[in-house]
Structures are given as structure tokens and as C-alpha cells.
Amino acid sequence: MRLGFIGLGAMGRPMAVNLLRANYPVKVWARNQTVVQALVEEGAESVASARELADVDVLFSMLSDDTAVRDLLLDGGILAGMRRESIHVNMATVSLRFARELASAHAERGIGYVAAPVLGRTDVAAAGKLNILAAGADDAIGRVQPLLDILGQRTWHFGTLPERANAVKIAANFSIACALEAMGESFALVRAQGIDAANFLDLLVNTLFAGAPVYKGYGAMIAQQRFEPAGFKLPLGLKDVQLAMQAAEEAHLPLPFASILRDNLLDAIAQGDAELDWSAVAKVAARRGGLT
């Protein structure tokens, strides 16, 4: 089985490495040749143009947003060059509207399409322990499941409509954003009373939120005000909150807290924090309280 991988950023690189180390042939392309060369040293085959990635059995993409996927897969000609019955596994977090457009575009060409966004940061991707949220035709998922097993510790199935995997991912990221805002405000509250943030975090992760990795991991970052290196930058967090708002609007569903999250993420970016991890949204509450 010949594989291709496009979208070799912080998440895509370790995922491609894991496929290579499982002895699968993987073609790669990226504008950043340093990244490509590092993967070639792991055994990847470099191609001269993105379009050449069409000549594979399974193409993985881990691109940043709708625009990047459209530019490379649709407008860039990759999808048009793929053979019938090949499969595209899209691991990006994209809008529901675009997810439906992608599903139609693949079906028109007889190309299998699996939406498979993931839960997990870069270290989890490197360890092959991602949680993968998959939706698409049963036969397509069945064909790529051995590959997903290399990338993740579990694949969660959400039916045959690819957009449903994206809906779950958007909702999951919205939940994380809500937790980040809650921690930012509560940590600011205890700091304003002279209480050590690390002691408060110790209480949370051993009582109310015991066993909650979001509180343990991101909580430590907020308590220590350690927002670099960024595993997931603030603008990406803003994008996902906006995707949640778009999906809610389509369903005529009010999400009042989403507007607060969007504004606070915009506030953080406006303050020059765009390169920081999205947990840096916690700085907004601290700054407003005169704690920074």
C-alpha cells in the first residue's frame, strides 16, 4: 500500500514518521524543504510537486484549515489526479459546510473519503497515542484502519457521514476552550487573593477534576504561565471556536459562551500573543485584573 502525506506541521510530521517506522512507503511534499529532508532521512520519498501525491493508494492530509485544504486538494489538482477507489484521509479540523463539499467532490470522482480529525497534542502524536474521530463509508474506514491503529490508541467511529467526525472534533475543541477560559478566570481569582496557583491546581486535579487531562496539562501551563512552545497556537483556537459558532448557527443553536471565548481569544491575539499556546487566553483575565 503506497501512502502520501501532506501537511507536515507540528502534528503531521510525527504522524508521517510513525507510518514510516511501521515500514510503509510514504511520499511527502512541503514548501519547507528542511522538513521534507528530515522525513527523507526517515525513509520517505520526496516528490517535486504536491500534485504528485495523487499517485498513491491512501493520501493523508493534516492541513490547518478550509483554505489550505481547498488550495492543495481541490484547486491544486491533487484530488483530480487521484485514482478511483483510492482513499483520502482528511485529519484536519474543517468547517461542516466544507466537510460536506469535500465528501461530494470525492464521491463524484469515485474516491474514498474518510474524515479523521484527532485529539492530542504533538507529544501524543509522536507516541502514536492519538484519539482519532473517524466518519465515512465503512469499507473505506476498514481499509485504512490498520494505518489509523499506527497513529492512534483508539479510533472512535461516528457513522458514514464524514461531517459528523468534524462536528465532534469542533465540539471537543470548544469544550477545551471553555475549560481554558474557566481555568484562566479561576486561577486569576485565587491569585488576586494571594493564593499560589500551583496549590490551587493541585487541589483541582486531585479532587473536582481528577483524571481530567485537560485540567492537568493545560492547568499546569496556566499555573506556571508557561505558554511556549505552543502546541496549538491562539489563532487556531480562535478558528475552532468560530467553527463551533458557524455550526451552531446552521443548526439554529445558541452558544452564548462561544461569543465570550471568541472575544477573549481576539483580545489575546491583539495583545501580541498570537504565537503562544491557546492556553494563553488565560492571560486575558489576569491582565484585566492587574495581575500581569
C-alpha angles and dihedrals in degrees: 000000000000116000135197128197128196126176103055099182128128092304101032097053098062091042091055090047091054091053090049092049088053086061099251118143107243128189115205138188132180137153088236104077092189089065092046093050092052089055092045087058087055090054104271124142114235118216125203097231138022090243090066088068087074090078096079138094095233126021120197120198126189102175128158105246149335093291095054092047092048094047095052107027102035110018093028093059101239095121092045090056098049119106123244112269093023113123134232116204108198110198096173125110103244135167119273091240092055091043089060091047090052092049090053093046091053094045091052089057097041092245120142115243127199122178107209114165115172143225115221142070129254096280090052090049091051091052092050090239101122122137106233121207107206134185131164142087112337094234093051093050090046092055094051098037094097087056093047088051088061092052100042145032092227139010115215113205121216104176137270100302106089093208090067092068088053091048090054092048092049091049091047093051090047088055090052091049090052090051092050091053092046091051092045092054097041093047089050089051095055092042089053087058093051094255119143110250092216091058091050091050090050089056094049098048093046098045125013096022102026110159093015107132093194091059094041097047104033092032090061090050092051094044090051093037086231106152100154138114090038117225091184117012125227096250090056089052090050090050092053094048089051089050088054090051092050092049091048092049091053089054093043087241120148116226102179096173090055090070091055091049092049092051094047092049089050089049091053092048091047088055090060099261098121093118093053128094113274089249084076086083081089088072090070095067091041093050093048088053093051093248098127 
